[in-house]
Amino acid sequence: MKILHFTGLRLGAAYPDWPEAGERIRKLSGSLLEKAFQTAAELDVSTLLCTGDLFDSNTVSLPDAHHVVDVCKRFPKQTLVVLPGGRDPWAPYCAHRHLGGHRAANLVVLFPESACPTSFAPGLWIYALPEDASQTGPRSLKQLERRTDPGWHIAVAYGNRGRLQPGPEEGLVMAPVEVANHPFDYLALADGGAAERIGTTRRPACYAAPLVSLEPATGLQAGASWVINLSGPEPVVEPVRLESISQNSIELDVSGLPSVSAIAQAIRRQAGAGTLFDVRLVGTRPATSPILEPELAAFCADDLLGVRIADETRLTAPEDSRNSPPVLRALWQAYSEGAEAERGALKDAIKLAAAGRLNPSQWREAPWARSS
């Protein structure tokens, strides 16, 4: 028997910070659950365990909920076990209740009453501490008492369960006594950031990293999950990387890069599949060859899930000021001699003038004109 422990798919998210890429993100995230099932089938995993945030909130649409049921029905040999988490806690109106009327036989929701262990597979007992919207805080693991029945006993909980500390070796995390001394064969946790194993005890406890991670600090770890093999006398835990969506931030010095295409190539070299990028451009560029953010984003659109450009380069004198249009020369003079606080608006105007929009009345129409 094998279990795949993952978290954080965030189905139904609105992605207000990524309005242009939002629909692409939702489409890709909708396919990640199916890919997780495919990975489970390839690894001969019988149970997928989602430790919270399957949905992004409790107000997702019915199609998002029904999508989960449809995927389960396409993989009848695997069972999906879902824990309500911080984004999608159990409540009278919660997204998990949408699954009830259309539930597949291989879909199990660990609702708050699941504090009593559930045996939904031979020899496998599941104990659960889901997030409950009616509770003021998370319940303690001490409320879960391990039964004496034969078989594997696995506890599932959402949240950090106390402050974590770095362990004596890389990748090891020391946890509160409640976690480190848990009595179960495996403790599956979420919301710990990067996928981490906890403590050195014989009974492992692990955090899984979200499949959809929009926090740049943990973006590189998105999709880091665990396979728990219960075929031997002791559980064997191995890391596995699932397809995921992550957000990363980079700073790129564009000094000397000859074109927007060259800058786009430099960005793509640092990107991975399913990547959202916040790119901060630094360095210097001649006033006659500024960077137009929409043009640069369009160059990257086919390779990145989404990209946001923050142009913080400093403009230098036009390469050949004698052949520059008078409007551009006048703007450059105002930019080079003006106060730092005024340079943002002047920089936008220089971009437009260098792009051939010499009539100031047209500047307000440009999508990159922050000064409008």
C-alpha positions as CSV (number, residue, x, y, z in Angstrom):
1,M,0.0,0.0,0.0
2,K,1.3,3.5,-1.0
3,I,0.0,7.0,-0.2
4,L,0.7,10.2,-2.1
5,H,0.7,13.2,0.3
6,F,0.3,16.6,-1.4
7,T,-1.4,19.9,-0.7
8,G,-2.6,23.3,-2.0
9,L,-4.2,23.0,-5.4
10,R,-6.3,26.1,-4.8
11,L,-9.0,25.3,-7.4
12,G,-11.3,28.3,-8.2
13,A,-8.8,31.0,-7.3
14,A,-9.5,34.4,-8.8
15,Y,-5.8,35.5,-9.1
16,P,-6.6,39.3,-8.9
17,D,-2.8,40.0,-9.0
18,W,-2.5,38.2,-12.3
19,P,-5.6,39.5,-14.3
20,E,-4.2,38.8,-17.7
21,A,-2.8,35.4,-16.8
22,G,-5.6,34.4,-14.5
23,E,-7.6,32.3,-16.9
24,R,-4.4,30.4,-18.0
25,I,-3.5,29.8,-14.4
26,R,-7.0,28.4,-13.6
27,K,-6.9,26.1,-16.7
28,L,-3.5,24.7,-15.7
29,S,-4.4,24.3,-12.1
30,G,-7.5,22.4,-13.1
31,S,-5.2,19.9,-14.9
32,L,-2.9,19.4,-11.9
33,L,-5.2,17.1,-10.0
34,E,-5.5,14.8,-13.0
35,K,-1.7,14.8,-13.3
36,A,-1.4,14.0,-9.6
37,F,-3.6,10.9,-10.2
38,Q,-1.5,10.0,-13.2
39,T,1.6,10.1,-11.1
40,A,-0.1,8.0,-8.4
41,A,-1.0,5.4,-11.0
42,E,2.5,5.3,-12.3
43,L,4.0,4.8,-8.8
44,D,1.4,2.2,-7.9
45,V,-0.1,4.5,-5.3
46,S,-3.6,3.6,-4.1
47,T,-4.5,6.7,-2.0
48,L,-3.9,10.4,-2.7
49,L,-4.1,12.5,0.5
50,C,-4.6,16.3,0.1
51,T,-3.9,18.0,3.4
52,G,-5.8,21.2,2.8
53,D,-6.5,24.0,0.3
54,L,-7.9,21.7,-2.5
55,F,-10.0,24.8,-3.2
56,D,-8.9,28.4,-2.9
57,S,-12.0,29.4,-0.8
58,N,-15.5,28.3,0.2
59,T,-17.1,30.3,-2.5
60,V,-15.8,28.4,-5.6
61,S,-18.1,27.6,-8.4
62,L,-20.0,24.3,-8.7
63,P,-17.9,23.4,-11.8
64,D,-14.8,23.6,-9.8
65,A,-16.2,21.1,-7.2
66,H,-17.6,18.9,-9.9
67,H,-14.2,18.8,-11.6
68,V,-12.8,17.0,-8.6
69,V,-15.6,14.4,-8.8
70,D,-15.0,13.9,-12.6
71,V,-11.3,13.4,-12.1
72,C,-11.9,10.8,-9.4
73,K,-14.3,8.9,-11.6
74,R,-11.6,8.7,-14.3
75,F,-9.2,7.1,-11.9
76,P,-11.4,4.5,-10.0
77,K,-8.4,2.5,-8.8
78,Q,-7.1,5.4,-6.7
79,T,-8.9,7.1,-3.7
80,L,-8.7,10.8,-3.0
81,V,-8.9,11.8,0.6
82,V,-9.4,15.5,1.2
83,L,-8.8,17.6,4.3
84,P,-10.5,21.0,4.6
85,G,-7.7,23.6,5.1
86,G,-7.1,27.2,5.9
87,R,-8.4,28.5,2.6
88,D,-11.3,26.1,2.3
89,P,-12.3,25.3,6.0
90,W,-15.3,23.2,6.8
91,A,-18.5,25.3,7.1
92,P,-22.2,25.2,6.4
93,Y,-21.5,26.7,2.9
94,C,-18.1,25.1,2.2
95,A,-17.0,23.9,-1.1
96,H,-16.6,20.4,0.1
97,R,-20.3,20.1,0.7
98,H,-20.8,20.6,-3.1
99,L,-19.1,17.2,-3.5
100,G,-21.8,15.4,-1.5
101,G,-24.6,15.1,-4.1
102,H,-22.2,13.9,-6.8
103,R,-19.7,12.0,-4.7
104,A,-17.6,9.4,-6.4
105,A,-17.0,6.1,-4.6
106,N,-13.3,6.9,-4.4
107,L,-13.7,10.4,-2.9
108,V,-13.5,10.9,0.9
109,V,-13.8,14.2,2.7
110,L,-12.4,14.4,6.3
111,F,-15.0,16.6,8.0
112,P,-14.7,17.7,11.6
113,E,-16.5,14.7,12.9
114,S,-13.7,12.6,11.5
115,A,-11.9,13.1,14.8
116,C,-13.1,9.5,15.3
117,P,-10.8,7.4,13.0
118,T,-12.1,6.2,9.7
119,S,-11.1,3.0,8.0
120,F,-12.0,3.3,4.4
121,A,-9.4,0.8,3.1
122,P,-8.4,-2.6,4.7
123,G,-5.8,-2.0,7.3
124,L,-5.7,1.8,6.9
125,W,-7.0,4.1,9.7
126,I,-7.2,7.9,9.1
127,Y,-7.5,10.4,11.9
128,A,-8.2,14.0,11.0
129,L,-8.0,17.6,12.3
130,P,-9.5,19.7,9.5
131,E,-9.8,23.4,9.7
132,D,-13.3,24.3,11.0
133,A,-14.7,27.7,10.4
134,S,-16.7,27.5,13.6
135,Q,-13.5,27.0,15.7
136,T,-11.5,30.0,17.0
137,G,-8.2,28.0,16.6
138,P,-6.9,24.6,15.5
139,R,-7.5,21.7,17.7
140,S,-4.7,19.8,19.4
141,L,-3.2,16.6,18.1
142,K,-3.6,15.3,21.6
143,Q,-7.3,15.0,20.8
144,L,-6.6,12.2,18.4
145,E,-6.1,8.9,20.3
146,R,-4.6,6.1,18.4
147,R,-6.7,2.9,18.5
148,T,-5.3,-0.5,19.1
149,D,-6.8,-2.0,16.0
150,P,-4.2,-3.7,13.7
151,G,-3.2,-1.9,10.6
152,W,-1.7,1.5,9.7
153,H,-2.7,4.6,11.6
154,I,-2.2,7.9,9.9
155,A,-3.1,11.4,11.2
156,V,-3.8,14.3,9.0
157,A,-3.7,17.9,10.1
158,Y,-3.6,21.4,8.6
159,G,-1.3,24.1,10.0
160,N,2.1,24.6,11.4
161,R,1.1,23.2,14.9
162,G,3.6,25.5,16.6
163,R,6.9,27.2,15.8
164,L,9.4,25.1,13.8
165,Q,13.2,25.3,14.2
166,P,16.0,24.2,11.8
167,G,17.3,20.8,12.6
168,P,20.9,19.6,12.9
169,E,21.1,18.6,9.2
170,E,19.9,20.3,6.0
171,G,16.2,19.8,5.3
172,L,15.4,18.6,8.8
173,V,12.9,20.5,10.9
174,M,12.5,20.3,14.6
175,A,8.9,20.6,15.8
176,P,7.0,21.0,19.0
177,V,6.6,18.0,21.3
178,E,3.1,17.5,20.1
179,V,4.3,16.9,16.6
180,A,7.7,15.3,17.2
181,N,6.3,12.7,19.7
182,H,3.1,11.9,17.8
183,P,1.9,8.3,18.2
184,F,0.9,7.6,14.6
185,D,2.6,5.7,11.9
186,Y,2.7,8.8,9.8
187,L,1.6,12.4,10.4
188,A,0.6,14.4,7.2
189,L,0.7,18.2,7.5
190,A,0.3,21.2,5.3
191,D,1.0,24.9,5.4
192,G,4.7,24.4,6.4
193,G,6.2,26.1,3.3
194,A,8.6,24.0,1.5
195,A,8.1,20.2,1.8
196,E,9.9,19.2,5.0
197,R,10.3,16.1,7.1
198,I,10.1,16.7,10.8
199,G,12.3,15.2,13.5
200,T,14.3,12.0,13.6
201,T,11.8,9.7,15.3
202,R,10.9,6.3,13.8
203,R,7.4,7.7,13.1
204,P,7.7,10.3,10.4
205,A,5.9,13.6,10.2
206,C,6.0,15.6,6.9
207,Y,4.8,18.9,5.5
208,A,3.9,19.0,1.8
209,A,4.4,22.1,-0.3
210,P,1.4,23.6,-2.3
211,L,0.9,22.5,-5.9
212,V,0.0,26.2,-6.5
213,S,2.5,28.4,-4.6
214,L,2.2,32.1,-5.2
215,E,4.6,33.2,-2.4
216,P,8.0,33.8,-4.0
217,A,9.9,32.7,-1.0
218,T,8.6,29.1,-1.4
219,G,7.9,29.1,-5.1
220,L,10.9,27.0,-6.0
221,Q,9.6,24.2,-3.7
222,A,6.0,24.1,-5.2
223,G,4.8,20.6,-5.8
224,A,7.2,18.9,-3.4
225,S,5.2,16.1,-1.9
226,W,5.7,12.6,-0.4
227,V,5.1,9.0,-1.2
228,I,4.5,6.8,1.9
229,N,5.2,3.1,1.3
230,L,3.4,0.9,3.8
231,S,4.4,-2.4,2.3
232,G,7.1,-3.3,4.8
233,P,7.3,-3.4,8.6
234,E,7.9,0.3,8.9
235,P,6.7,3.2,6.7
236,V,9.2,4.3,4.1
237,V,8.8,8.0,3.1
238,E,10.3,9.3,-0.2
239,P,10.0,12.8,-1.7
240,V,8.3,13.2,-5.1
241,R,7.9,16.3,-7.2
242,L,4.4,16.9,-8.8
243,E,3.7,19.3,-11.6
244,S,2.9,22.6,-10.1
245,I,2.5,26.4,-10.5
246,S,5.0,28.6,-8.8
247,Q,5.8,32.3,-8.6
248,N,9.4,33.5,-8.7
249,S,11.1,36.9,-8.5
250,I,14.3,37.8,-10.3
251,E,16.4,40.8,-10.8
252,L,17.9,41.1,-14.2
253,D,20.7,43.6,-15.2
254,V,19.8,44.5,-18.8
255,S,22.9,46.8,-19.4
256,G,24.4,45.9,-22.8
257,L,21.6,43.6,-23.9
258,P,20.9,44.7,-27.5
259,S,17.2,44.1,-27.8
260,V,13.9,43.2,-26.2
261,S,14.3,39.7,-27.7
262,A,17.7,39.3,-25.9
263,I,16.1,40.4,-22.6
264,A,13.2,37.9,-23.1
265,Q,15.7,35.1,-23.7
266,A,17.5,36.0,-20.5
267,I,14.2,35.8,-18.6
268,R,13.3,32.5,-20.2
269,R,16.6,30.9,-19.3
270,Q,15.6,31.2,-15.6
271,A,12.0,30.0,-16.0
272,G,10.4,26.6,-15.6
273,A,7.1,25.2,-16.7
274,G,4.1,26.6,-14.9
275,T,6.1,29.6,-13.7
276,L,4.8,33.1,-12.9
277,F,7.5,35.6,-12.9
278,D,8.0,39.0,-11.3
279,V,10.9,40.5,-13.1
280,R,12.8,43.6,-11.8
281,L,14.9,45.1,-14.6
282,V,17.9,47.1,-13.5
283,G,21.0,48.6,-15.1
284,T,21.1,51.3,-17.8
285,R,19.6,51.7,-21.3
286,P,20.0,54.5,-23.8
287,A,17.0,56.8,-24.0
288,T,16.5,55.9,-27.6
289,S,16.1,52.2,-26.8
290,P,13.9,51.9,-23.7
291,I,12.1,48.8,-22.7
292,L,8.4,48.6,-23.3
293,E,6.9,46.3,-20.7
294,P,3.9,45.0,-22.8
295,E,6.2,44.2,-25.7
296,L,8.6,42.3,-23.4
297,A,5.8,40.4,-21.7
298,A,4.4,39.4,-25.1
299,F,7.8,38.0,-26.0
300,C,7.6,35.8,-22.9
301,A,3.9,34.9,-23.1
302,D,4.4,31.6,-25.0
303,D,7.0,30.3,-22.5
304,L,5.8,31.6,-19.2
305,L,2.5,31.2,-17.5
306,G,2.5,34.9,-16.6
307,V,5.1,37.7,-16.3
308,R,5.1,41.1,-14.6
309,I,7.8,43.6,-15.5
310,A,9.1,46.3,-13.2
311,D,11.4,48.5,-15.2
312,E,13.8,50.1,-12.8
313,T,16.6,50.8,-15.3
314,R,18.2,54.2,-15.5
315,L,18.1,55.9,-18.8
316,T,21.3,57.3,-20.3
317,A,21.7,59.9,-23.1
318,P,20.4,58.9,-26.6
319,E,23.1,57.1,-28.5
320,D,22.9,59.8,-31.3
321,S,21.1,62.8,-29.9
322,R,21.6,64.8,-33.1
323,N,19.2,62.4,-35.0
324,S,16.8,62.1,-32.1
325,P,13.4,63.8,-32.5
326,P,13.2,67.2,-30.8
327,V,10.5,66.0,-28.4
328,L,12.8,63.1,-27.3
329,R,15.7,65.5,-26.8
330,A,13.6,67.9,-24.8
331,L,12.3,65.0,-22.6
332,W,15.8,63.7,-22.1
333,Q,17.0,67.1,-21.0
334,A,14.2,67.4,-18.5
335,Y,14.8,63.8,-17.3
336,S,18.6,64.2,-16.9
337,E,18.3,67.6,-15.1
338,G,15.1,67.1,-13.1
339,A,14.6,65.9,-9.6
340,E,14.5,62.1,-8.9
341,A,10.9,62.2,-7.9
342,E,9.9,63.5,-11.4
343,R,11.7,60.9,-13.4
344,G,9.0,58.2,-13.3
345,A,6.6,60.2,-15.4
346,L,9.3,61.6,-17.7
347,K,10.7,58.1,-18.2
348,D,7.2,56.9,-19.5
349,A,7.1,59.9,-21.8
350,I,10.6,59.1,-23.2
351,K,9.5,55.5,-23.9
352,L,6.5,56.7,-25.9
353,A,8.6,59.3,-27.8
354,A,11.3,56.7,-28.6
355,A,8.5,54.4,-29.8
356,G,7.3,57.0,-32.3
357,R,4.5,58.5,-30.3
358,L,5.6,62.1,-30.4
359,N,2.2,63.7,-29.8
360,P,1.7,64.1,-26.0
361,S,-2.0,63.7,-26.5
362,Q,-1.4,60.1,-27.4
363,W,0.7,59.2,-24.3
364,R,-2.4,58.7,-22.2
365,E,-3.5,55.8,-24.5
366,A,-0.4,53.7,-23.9
367,P,-0.9,50.7,-21.6
368,W,2.6,51.2,-20.1
369,A,2.2,54.9,-19.4
370,R,2.1,54.9,-15.6
371,S,2.1,58.7,-15.6
372,S,-1.4,58.6,-17.0
